[in-house]
Amino acid sequence: MRPKDQTKYNAIINTSLELVKELGFTGISISKIAKQANISPATIYIHFKNKEDLFTKLYTKIRTDMSRGALEGIREEMDIEHIFKSIWINAFSYNLNHLDYLIYREKFEQTSMMENIKPEDFELYNYINNLFQRGIEEHHIKDLPLPLLTSFAFVPIITLLNYHFNGVINMDENYITQACEMAWNTIKLSNF
């Protein structure tokens, strides 16, 4: 077995991101990725079993990187509101600076490949669920199902990023802060 070459691996990843952005998942083949990355198709098979393995591992890498970006600087001694707002702004900023990742993630999540993905495999998912559970127990966050809280707290990030990238609104620092505050106000208990 030949050793894995990091430069060629990076070319596979970057080309896959680019092609998915251009064509979606249905218009891509291993040979198309190899040709555009200027490598042999055999090189891709050194790193990945098949096209679905490549796409799934890339999705997992993106979600892992997004988790790390969102959780950067979080410390357990911070209060729940501060943790929530830090995660929210970190997640927004990370995605703002990684448009290709955001596009890939959105497209991947519309495919049947998502059937093999478990949300609990991702650190950010677990961290937020634990944070919300703690917030509910400590009477800082509304006692609602976690998917409902997550939907109103974090899914708007994707919508706002899409508006930003499509020129509907320029999400500058002021608007990001205001949007974060709105998200917090949606889930916090009114007496907190």
N, C-alpha and C positions, 0 to 999 in steps of 0.2 A: 504494500500500500504506500502510495506517495505521501509525503508530508504535506500538511496544510499550509498554504501560503497566505499570510494575512492581507497582502496587497490584492491578491486575486479574490479573496473572500470579501474584502471591502468593495471591490468592483462589482461582485455579484449582488451585494446588498444595495448599493447605490443605483445600479442599473434596474434592479427589481422595483425600487421605489419610484424611479423615473417612469418606467413602463406602466406600472399600475396607475400612476397619476394620468398618463396619456391615454391608456387603453382599457383600464379596468382589468379584472382578473381573467376574463374569458378570452381576451385577445393576446395572451402571452403563452409562450412555450419555452421550454428549457433551451431549445436551439436559438430562439429569438433573444433570450437573455444573454446567452453565450456570445452570439454574434455582436450584439451591441456593447458588451463588456470586453470584447476582443480577447476572449479566452475560448478554450475548448469546452464543449458540453461535458466531457469527462471530468473536467475540473470541478464543475458544479456538483457532480455526483461524489466527489471526495468529501464535500461538506454537507450534502443533503441527500436523502434517499430518493426524493422525487420533487416535483413542482409543489405539491401540497405541503410537503415537509418544509420546503424553503419558505413558502408563504406563511405557514403557521409559526415557524421559528422566528421569522422576521416580526410578525405580530407580537409574539411573546417578548422579544427584545425591546420593541417599541414600548409596550406596556410597562416593562421593567424599568426602562429609562425614564418614562413619564412618572412612575412611582417615585423613583429617586429624586427627580426634579421637584416634585410636589412636596416631598417630605424633607427637603433640604433645610437644615437649621431648626427643625422641630425638636424641642426638648420636653420631656415629660413634666417638668416642673411648671411649664407654662399653663395658664388657665385655659379652659375649653374654648372660650371665645377667641383668644389669641391664637391657639392652635388652629382652629377652624379657618380664621382669616388668613393665617400664614399659608396653610395648605391651598386655600382658594386662590390667593394671589400667585403663589408659586406655580400652581397648575396652569393658571391663565398665562403667566409669563413664559413658562416652558413651552407651551403649545404655540404661543405667539412667535417664538423663535425657532420652531420646528414644524413648519407648515407641511413638509413632505410626510412627516410622521402622522400628523393629524389627518391628512387626506387618506393615507394608507389605512389607518385605523378605522376611519368611517367606512371606507369601501369594504374592508375585510369583514367588519361586523354585519354587513348585509349579505354575506355568503353563507353557504352551508358548512364551511370550515369552522364556523363558530360553535357548531355542535360539539366539537372536541375540546372547547375551551371552558374552563371553570373559573368564574370570577374570583373565587377564594384562592386561586393560585397566585394572585397578585397582591403584593404587600400593601399598596395604597387602598385597595378594596377592603382588606381586613382591618387596616388601621382606621379607616373612616367608620366602618361598622362598629368597631370597638369604641371609638370616640363618641359616636352617637349614642350607643348603649350606655356609656358612662354618663353622658349629658342627660339622658332620660332619667337614669337612676338618681342623679344629683339634682334633678329638677331645674336644669338649665335649658333643656331642649324638649320640644313637644313630644309627648308619648304617642308616636305614630309609627307605622311599619317602616323599617329601615329603607326599603326601596322607595317609598314615598318621600322620605326625608332627602335621600340622595338625589332623587329626580329634581326636586325643587331647589336643592342647594348647589349641585354641581353640573347637571346637564345644561343649564343656561350658559355655561362657559363655552360649550361647542357652538351654540346659536350665536353668541356675541362674537366669537372668533370668525364665524362665517360672515356675519355682517361686516366685521372689520375688513376682512380680506376681499369682500365684494364691494367695498367702498360705501356701504350704507351708513356707517358711523366710524369715526376714528377713535378707537379705544385707547385714549391716552391714559396717563397715570391717574388723572382725576376720575375719569369714567370707570376705570378698573376698580378703584377704591370704592366708588359709589355702588357699583354692581355687586362687589363683595359684601358691602354693608346691607344691601337689599337681600342678598342670599341669606345672610345671617339672620336678619329680621324675619325672614320667612319661616325659619325653623326654631328660633329661640322661643322660650316661654315669655309671654308678654310681661310678666312680673319680674323677669330676670334683669 
